[in-house]
Amino acid sequence: MTVTSYIPYIGLMVNQGSALRLGLTGFPYVPGNVKYNHTWGTAAIRHEATGSLGMSYFPEAFAEYGQRLMGGYVGLFGIWSYLHGISELDVSRTVGVAAAQAARSCQEL
């Protein structure tokens, strides 16, 4: 399965002095496409599907805490990211020689 998407960001960051930073970024809609290919063994049954992302969103939160230490800066940070998307796929099924040839040509790439 391949998901191709470009995620736009909008965010807010709070900086408390130089020690603590908190932020939230994301976007309420993530445009993208989904492509699925699968071949089942010797029977040469191949499924291909394509579609676009719908009802998608992307939130991300991050935090950083640090202090100056011996002429440098030492800190801890954490980040949480989540991407959600739903796609309705158009599935095509190929059985037999054509599916086996398509599977071979995909493996050669």
C-alpha angles and dihedrals in degrees: 000000000000125000116192116191143149112214117209116208133216117172154166127216130189119201117195103195110300095306107069132036125176126181145175124197135167146108133247094227130038116192116212151129133243126209124184129187127176134164124194115218128261096347086066096222110164128191122195125179137175135183145138130259117261132177089022131157140167126210125177131178128189139179135189131187124182147153137201111260128180094339094315140076124258122186151151125233139180136187134193121195131180131181120190126182139155124207132188105213130207103222124202123189126205122189128193133002097353091056092048091051091048091050091050093049091050091051091051091058 
